[in-house]
Amino acid sequence: MAYAGKSGEVRGIRVVAKSPSPRSLTTTEQPSRNNGTLLTGIAIGVVIGAGIALLLAPRSGADTRYQIGRGLKRVRRRGRDAWDDLRDELSQARRSLMRATRKEEAGRRKEAL
């Protein structure tokens, strides 16, 4: 059994001012830099990996540069095609929205008459 002091003694409750709550112990007051550090590490890893891959590539430097250039042109062309497709889809959606709006306005005018 634990010792509780002399018997018959009245004990007071001690209040500690400004005691930290469990919530304040878990909150972070300073912004976390873990995400920035993680992204920096990933970027450095990608650059180092690409460099090692180029050094250990079975092709000569000229062939590798040619293949990289072809790949970049292909990506650029595909990106341009994707933007053109998106532009066409957006203009088609805009036209159909304008048609629907005009049709709705015409219906309202007929109801008003």
N, C-alpha and C positions, 0 to 999 in steps of 0.2 A: 504494500500500500504506500502511496506517495505521501510525503510529509506536507501538511497543509498549514502548518504554523500552530501557535498556541490555541488551545480550545477556548471558545468563547470570545475570541478576538474578532472584531469587526474589520473586514477588509474593504478597502475602497477600490473602485475601478480606475485604472490609470488610462488616460486618454492621451494618445500621441498625436500631436498636431501635424497636419500635412503628411500623413503617412501615405506612401504610394499605394495606389489601388492596383489590383492585378491587371487591369486594363492598361494603366500607364506603364507598367513594366514591359508589356509586349508591344507597345506602339513604337514606331521608329520616328524620331523627330527629324533626322537628317535623311535626305533622299538616298536611296540605295544606288550604288554604282555597280551592282552585280551585272545588270543587263548590258551596260556599256563595256564592261570588262569581257563579258562573254562574247559580244559581237566583235570586239577587237581581236580576241583570240581566234575566233573563227576566220576572220579576214586574213590574219597573218598565216594561219594554217593553210588556207586556200592558196595564197600567193606562194608559200614555200612548196606546197604540193605541186602546183603548176610548174614551178621552176625545176623541181626534181624530175617531173614527167618529161619536160622538154630536154633536159640533159640526158636522160636515159632512153629517149625515143630512138627507134631503129632507123629512122630516116635522117638524111642529111639536113643541115640547117636551111638550105634553100628550099628543099622539098617541104619541110615543116612550115616555113613561112608562107609558101604557096598554098598549102592546105588550110592554114589558119585564115589567110586572105579569102579563100573560096568560102570557107565556113562563115566568115563575117558578112560577105556579100549575100550569101543565102539567108542569113538571119535578118539582114537589113531588108531584103526583098520580101520575106515573109511578114515582117513587121509592117512594111508599107502596105502590103495586101490586106493585112488584118485591119489597119486603120481605115483603108478604103472601104472595106466591108462594113465596118462599124459606122462610118459616115453615111453609107447608103442606107443601112438599117435605120439610123436615126432620122434621116430625111424622110424615109418612107413612113416611119411612125408619126413624125410631125404632120405629114400630109394627111394621114388617116385621122389624126386627132382634129385637124382643122376641118376635115369633111364632117366628122361627127358633131363638132361644135356648130357648124353651119346648119346641119340637119336639125339639131336640137333647137336652134334659134328660129328656124323656119316653122317648126312645130309649135313653138310658143306664139309666134305671130298669128298662125292660123287659129289657135285657141282664143287669142285676144279678140279676133274679129268676130 
